[in-house]
Amino acid sequence: MTAATALVLEAPRSLVAREFELPEITDDDAILRVEACGLCGTDHELYTGAVEWPPGFVPGHETVGVVERIGSAAAERWGVQAGSRVAVGNRRACRECAPCRAGDLARCERFGSPKSYGMVSADIPPSLWGGYATHHYLAPESVLHPVPAGVDPVVATLFNPLGAGIDWAVDMPRTGPGDVVAVLGPGIRGIAAVVAARAAGARFVMVTGHGERDAARLAAARQMGADLAVDVAVTDPVDALHGAAGQLADVVVDVTAKAPTAFAQALELTERHARVVVAGIRGRSVTATVVPDLVPTRELRVLGASGVAADAHRRAVELVASGRFPFESLPRRTAGFADVGELLSTMAGETDAVAPLHNVFVPA
């Protein structure tokens, strides 16, 4: 094959299939044959224009595939070879700046969000900078994570949200054995936080949702290890958690989207000395009423979360491959070149249908 097919987002809600020549590979880079690419909130926000970004790029930043061609230096750097299945970190890393030298590849000073995979203009050669394609270019600065044999590539795309769960629900708040954890929001990152907390030895995990549209997701949360799933539209989560666990939360992880009251609820759910991680985005114009005195009186630590450490992605791949959790059974839908736009619209809430928990692009 000398050409690749890729979807270019030329304007909001306009994904156009284009062909690009596959580049010649040097000693330092590689070409990946895409098998699957997970879809997340950023994807549908870029698609609808809710997040403004210069048009003309190939979306997709949760890519899993097989290395098709690779240079010898790249193979040594990444520890992979032609035929290896890998998960592609969305952030590239120079490996020379201070954060990179400290091992914090996801916060590379040279390769921030504008240079992340799934965000780079297709006008920049070789154009194949995202996962909505048959092939993905792997620049020398790529961060790759080998995927063990036998792991379904569609399931393996969970490395990205599960990495967030590990980083936000375990590493940042230092969750450990015996902790009571409350996760606000039953989306894929909320479920990932449930799994991560359970894998870290949490004693009790609660997850919350809101209304009938979250019913299936709350059921999935229970299947993935939550002890308690609460619909906050009908049940007070503070009373429910205290009644079921005998105390409030040592750790609260807020991964809700566009839910201005959730942050106030996160503070109310805390035990003294609790850690609260806020990763959900409400929108810049949104304000909420909270009780600020809860922070000093309960001596809370409130932590903001955005990016995900590269090491968390590696550990997420290992957790998916471990067989400890039934990731294969998560409600999911795959879409190809012809219908991924419709799936993104559904994820954005623009249709009457409710998108399943895990949504994945598969080139077909």
LUMDREN-459810 format. One record per residue (C-alpha): x, y, z; residue in one letter. Coordinates in Angstrom, 1 decimal. Layout:
<pts>
x y z code
X Y Z a
...
</pts>
This chain:
<pts>
x y z code
0.0 0.0 0.0 m
1.4 3.4 -1.0 t
-1.4 5.6 0.3 a
-3.4 6.0 3.4 a
-7.0 7.1 3.9 t
-7.7 9.5 6.7 a
-10.7 11.6 7.9 l
-9.9 15.3 8.0 v
-12.1 17.6 10.0 l
-12.5 20.5 7.6 e
-15.2 22.3 9.5 a
-17.5 21.5 12.4 p
-19.4 18.4 11.6 r
-17.6 17.9 8.3 s
-15.3 14.9 8.3 l
-13.9 14.4 4.8 v
-12.1 11.3 3.7 a
-8.8 12.1 1.9 r
-5.9 10.0 0.7 e
-2.3 10.8 1.7 f
0.9 9.2 0.4 e
2.6 7.1 3.0 l
5.9 8.7 3.9 p
9.3 7.2 3.5 e
10.6 6.0 6.9 i
13.9 7.1 8.2 t
16.1 5.5 10.9 d
14.2 7.5 13.5 d
10.4 7.1 12.9 d
7.7 4.6 11.9 a
4.3 4.0 10.3 i
1.5 2.4 12.3 l
-1.4 0.5 10.7 r
-4.4 1.7 12.8 v
-6.6 -1.0 14.2 e
-8.7 1.1 16.5 a
-9.0 4.6 18.0 c
-11.0 5.4 21.1 g
-13.4 8.4 21.1 l
-13.6 10.8 24.0 c
-15.3 14.0 25.0 g
-12.6 16.1 23.3 t
-13.4 14.3 20.1 d
-17.0 15.2 20.0 h
-16.4 18.7 21.2 e
-13.9 19.3 18.3 l
-16.4 17.7 15.9 y
-19.3 19.9 16.9 t
-17.1 23.1 17.3 g
-17.8 23.3 21.0 a
-14.0 23.4 21.3 v
-12.6 25.8 18.7 e
-9.6 24.6 16.9 w
-8.1 25.5 13.5 p
-9.7 23.2 10.9 p
-8.0 20.8 8.6 g
-6.6 18.1 10.9 f
-7.0 14.3 11.3 v
-8.6 13.7 14.8 p
-8.0 10.8 17.1 g
-5.7 10.5 20.1 h
-6.4 7.1 21.6 e
-4.8 5.0 18.9 t
-3.9 1.3 19.0 v
-2.3 -0.5 16.0 g
0.4 -2.6 14.5 v
3.8 -1.1 13.6 v
4.1 -1.6 9.8 e
7.5 -0.1 9.1 r
10.1 1.2 11.6 i
13.6 2.6 11.6 g
16.3 0.8 13.6 s
17.0 3.7 16.0 a
13.2 4.1 16.6 a
12.9 0.3 17.2 a
15.7 0.5 19.8 e
14.2 3.7 21.5 r
10.7 2.3 21.8 w
11.5 -1.4 22.3 g
9.2 -2.5 19.5 v
9.6 -3.9 16.0 q
7.6 -4.3 12.8 a
4.6 -6.4 13.7 g
4.4 -5.1 17.3 s
1.0 -3.9 18.6 r
1.3 -0.6 20.5 v
-0.8 2.1 22.1 a
0.2 5.6 21.1 v
0.4 8.2 23.7 g
-1.4 11.4 22.7 n
1.5 13.6 23.8 r
4.9 13.6 22.1 r
8.1 14.1 24.2 a
11.5 15.6 23.3 c
13.1 13.6 26.1 r
15.6 16.5 26.6 e
13.7 19.2 28.5 c
13.5 19.3 32.4 a
10.1 17.5 32.7 p
11.2 14.8 30.2 c
14.5 14.3 32.0 r
12.6 13.9 35.2 a
10.4 11.2 33.6 g
7.3 13.4 33.2 d
7.0 12.9 29.4 l
3.4 14.0 29.3 a
4.4 17.5 30.3 r
7.2 18.0 27.7 c
7.9 21.7 27.3 e
8.4 21.4 23.5 r
5.4 19.3 22.7 f
2.3 20.6 24.5 g
-1.4 20.3 23.5 s
-1.2 22.1 20.2 p
1.3 19.5 19.0 k
-0.6 16.5 20.4 s
-1.7 13.7 18.1 y
-5.2 14.3 16.8 g
-4.7 18.1 16.8 m
-2.0 18.8 14.2 v
-2.8 20.3 10.8 s
-2.9 17.9 7.9 a
-1.0 20.6 6.0 d
2.1 19.7 7.9 i
3.8 16.7 6.2 p
3.3 13.8 6.4 p
-0.3 14.7 7.4 s
-1.1 11.5 9.2 l
-1.1 12.9 12.7 w
-4.3 11.3 14.1 g
-6.1 8.0 14.6 g
-9.1 8.5 12.3 y
-7.1 6.8 9.5 a
-5.8 3.6 8.1 t
-2.3 4.7 9.0 h
-0.7 6.9 11.6 h
2.7 8.5 11.4 y
4.9 8.0 14.4 l
7.4 10.9 14.8 a
10.7 10.3 16.6 p
9.2 12.0 19.7 e
6.3 9.5 20.0 s
5.6 7.7 23.3 v
4.6 4.1 22.7 l
3.3 1.4 25.0 h
3.6 -2.2 23.8 p
0.2 -4.1 24.0 v
0.5 -7.8 25.0 p
-0.5 -10.4 22.5 a
-4.1 -11.5 22.9 g
-5.5 -8.2 23.9 v
-8.3 -7.0 21.6 d
-7.1 -3.7 20.0 p
-10.6 -2.2 20.5 v
-10.5 -3.0 24.2 v
-6.9 -1.8 24.3 a
-8.0 1.8 23.4 t
-9.1 2.0 27.0 l
-5.5 2.7 27.9 f
-6.2 6.4 27.6 n
-9.2 6.8 29.9 p
-7.9 4.1 32.2 l
-4.6 6.0 32.4 g
-6.6 9.0 33.5 a
-8.3 6.9 36.1 g
-5.0 5.7 37.5 i
-3.5 9.2 37.5 d
-6.5 11.1 38.9 w
-8.1 8.5 41.2 a
-4.9 6.9 42.6 v
-1.6 8.7 42.0 d
-2.7 12.3 42.6 m
-4.8 11.6 45.8 p
-2.5 8.7 46.9 r
-5.4 6.3 47.2 t
-4.6 3.1 49.0 g
-5.9 0.1 50.9 p
-8.8 1.0 53.2 g
-9.8 4.2 51.5 d
-13.4 5.1 50.8 v
-13.6 6.7 47.3 v
-16.5 8.6 45.7 a
-16.4 9.1 41.9 v
-18.7 11.7 40.5 l
-19.7 11.0 36.9 g
-20.2 7.6 35.3 p
-18.7 8.3 31.9 g
-15.8 6.2 30.6 i
-13.3 8.2 32.8 r
-15.5 7.8 35.8 g
-15.7 4.0 35.3 i
-11.9 4.1 34.8 a
-11.5 5.8 38.1 a
-13.7 3.2 39.8 v
-11.5 0.4 38.3 v
-8.3 2.2 39.3 a
-9.4 2.8 42.9 a
-10.5 -0.8 43.2 r
-7.2 -2.1 41.8 a
-5.4 0.2 44.3 a
-7.2 -1.6 47.2 g
-9.9 0.9 48.1 a
-12.2 -0.5 50.7 r
-15.4 1.0 49.3 f
-16.1 2.8 46.0 v
-19.2 4.8 45.2 m
-20.1 6.3 41.8 v
-22.8 8.9 41.0 t
-24.8 9.8 37.9 g
-27.8 11.9 37.1 h
-31.1 10.7 35.7 g
-32.3 8.0 33.3 e
-29.6 8.6 30.7 r
-27.0 7.5 33.2 d
-28.8 4.3 34.3 a
-26.9 2.0 32.0 a
-23.6 3.6 33.0 r
-24.3 3.2 36.7 l
-25.1 -0.5 36.1 a
-21.8 -0.8 34.2 a
-20.0 0.9 37.2 a
-21.3 -1.8 39.5 r
-20.2 -4.5 37.1 q
-16.7 -3.0 37.1 m
-16.3 -3.0 40.8 g
-18.4 -0.1 42.4 a
-20.0 -1.0 45.7 d
-22.6 1.6 45.4 l
-24.1 3.5 42.4 a
-26.3 6.5 43.1 v
-28.6 8.5 40.9 d
-28.3 12.0 42.5 v
-31.6 13.0 40.9 a
-33.4 10.8 43.4 v
-31.0 10.0 46.2 t
-28.8 12.2 48.4 d
-25.3 10.8 47.8 p
-23.9 12.0 51.1 v
-26.6 10.1 53.1 d
-26.2 7.1 50.8 a
-22.4 6.9 51.1 l
-22.4 7.3 54.9 h
-25.2 4.7 55.3 g
-23.4 2.1 53.1 a
-19.7 2.7 54.0 a
-20.1 3.9 57.6 g
-18.2 7.2 56.8 q
-17.8 9.8 54.0 l
-15.1 9.7 51.4 a
-11.3 9.8 51.9 d
-11.0 10.5 48.2 v
-13.4 12.2 45.9 v
-12.8 12.3 42.1 v
-15.0 14.7 40.1 d
-15.0 13.8 36.4 v
-18.4 15.2 35.6 t
-18.9 17.3 32.5 a
-21.0 20.5 32.4 k
-22.4 19.7 35.9 a
-21.9 22.9 37.9 p
-23.3 21.5 41.2 t
-21.0 18.5 41.3 a
-18.0 20.4 42.7 f
-20.1 21.6 45.7 a
-21.3 18.0 46.1 q
-17.7 16.8 46.0 a
-16.8 18.9 49.0 l
-19.9 17.8 50.9 e
-18.9 14.1 50.4 l
-15.6 14.5 52.3 t
-14.2 13.1 55.5 e
-11.7 15.3 57.4 r
-8.3 15.4 55.6 h
-9.9 14.1 52.4 a
-8.3 14.6 49.0 r
-10.6 16.0 46.2 v
-9.5 15.7 42.6 v
-11.3 17.9 40.1 v
-11.0 16.8 36.5 a
-14.5 17.6 35.1 g
-14.9 20.7 32.9 i
-18.0 22.9 33.3 r
-17.3 25.7 30.8 g
-15.6 29.0 31.4 r
-18.9 30.9 31.9 s
-20.3 28.5 34.5 v
-20.4 29.5 38.1 t
-21.5 27.4 41.1 a
-22.5 27.9 44.7 t
-20.2 26.1 47.1 v
-19.4 26.1 50.8 v
-15.7 27.3 50.8 p
-15.4 26.8 54.6 d
-15.5 23.1 54.1 l
-12.0 23.3 52.7 v
-10.3 24.7 55.8 p
-12.6 23.2 58.4 t
-12.2 19.7 57.0 r
-8.6 20.4 56.1 e
-9.2 19.3 52.5 l
-6.7 19.0 49.7 r
-8.3 20.1 46.4 v
-6.3 19.1 43.3 l
-6.9 20.1 39.7 g
-6.3 17.4 37.0 a
-5.9 17.8 33.3 s
-3.2 15.8 31.6 g
-2.2 12.2 32.2 v
1.3 10.9 33.0 a
2.8 8.6 30.4 a
3.6 6.0 33.1 d
-0.1 5.9 33.9 a
-0.8 4.9 30.3 h
1.8 2.1 30.5 r
0.2 0.8 33.7 r
-3.2 1.1 32.1 a
-2.2 -1.2 29.3 v
-0.9 -3.7 31.9 e
-4.2 -3.5 33.8 l
-6.3 -4.1 30.7 v
-4.1 -7.1 29.9 a
-4.2 -8.5 33.4 s
-7.8 -9.9 33.1 g
-8.7 -8.6 36.5 r
-11.7 -6.6 35.2 f
-14.3 -7.4 32.6 p
-13.3 -4.6 30.1 f
-14.6 -6.7 27.2 e
-18.2 -6.5 28.5 s
-18.4 -2.8 28.7 l
-21.3 -1.3 26.6 p
-19.5 -0.1 23.4 r
-20.0 0.8 19.8 r
-17.6 0.9 17.0 t
-17.9 3.1 13.9 a
-16.0 3.4 10.6 g
-15.2 6.0 8.1 f
-18.9 6.3 7.0 a
-20.6 6.6 10.4 d
-18.1 8.0 13.0 v
-19.6 11.5 12.5 g
-23.0 10.2 13.5 e
-21.5 8.5 16.6 l
-19.8 11.7 17.6 l
-23.1 13.6 17.3 s
-24.7 11.0 19.5 t
-21.9 11.4 22.1 m
-22.4 15.1 22.0 a
-26.1 14.7 22.9 g
-27.3 16.0 19.5 e
-29.5 12.9 18.8 t
-32.2 11.1 20.8 d
-30.0 8.1 21.1 a
-27.7 7.6 24.1 v
-24.2 6.7 23.3 a
-22.8 3.6 25.0 p
-20.0 3.9 27.5 l
-17.1 3.1 25.2 h
-17.0 4.3 21.7 n
-14.3 3.4 19.2 v
-13.3 4.3 15.6 f
-12.3 1.2 13.5 v
-11.0 1.9 10.0 p
-13.4 0.1 7.7 a
</pts>
